[in-house]
Amino acid sequence: MALRGNLRDITFTQILNLVNLAHKTGTLIVESPGETAQVSFREGKLAFALVGNESNDLAAILNKTKRISSAQYRAITQHGSNISDKELGLMLINAGILSKDEILNSLQLYCTDIVHRMFTWVEGLFRFENDILPPEDRINVRLDLENLIIEGSRQLREWEQLQDEIPSLEMALKFMDRPGANMKKINLSVEEWRVVSFINPRNTMQQIAHATKMNDLEVRRIIFGLLQAGLVEIVRPSGLPAGGQMRTFPTEKKEEQVSLVNRLINRIRSL
């Protein structure tokens, strides 16, 4: 089965379904306008994934998934740069720092996170290379694709709905002068507060996503919630300040910043 084409013609979820049904072994390479990803399979099961230039060695993955501390990660990278992932895994297990299941769970989380990000890729070229096998020097996982495909279908529907509501991330946001009449109670999460801190007519939603390290789907979810709550409205960006730096508040005066935050907090508490 030759698999190659454009994501505009076949979705990533549909590609996974074909790989699953054909029990394919090899690597899917996807080149989107902004990133390139490689997802490897063995007999139709997810084995390995990497995207862009992200550090994806075992130590980096364990640090990202909070299995090892930043200090432990620095020690590993400083003193064990020549150790393979499999050797590092055995060392951590033998030292009683992590169990085999904890290491595999971290790798599974990392690989599935990449796959989840790719569900919203709607542009780019892809090809399936039968000769490129999952890397032997890395610890491979073995994940069934059925649940990922179901999640991908749900996420794609959500993505399409959010795109209808927020067609472009090149627009900006501003706080509403008055809260929406339909608001009764709002509890902002940590992620929502991170987005709120960058809301300014000078900052586009795309810049907010970059500053908060969120993908397009994540930032759209949060912005849609803020729009529904009547806290913000979409406006045309008023342009970046000199030097192109993002601003976290509409004013640079500290007392006005404090006043704005207090007004927002009081508005939320009063709902």
Protein Blocks (a to p, Z undefined) as FASTA:
>chain_A
ZZdddfklocfklmmmmmmmnopacddddddfkbccddddeehiafbdcehjbdfbfklm
mmmnopacfklmmmmmmmmmmbcfklmmmmmmmnomacfklmmmmmmmmmmmmmmmmmmp
cgdcddddfklccdfkbccddddfklmmmmmmmmmmmmmmmmmmmmbfkbccdddfbdcf
kbfbdcddfklmmmmmmgcfkbcfklmmmmnopafklmmmmmmmmmmnomaccdddebja
ehhiacfbfbfbfklmmmmmmmmmmmmmmZZ
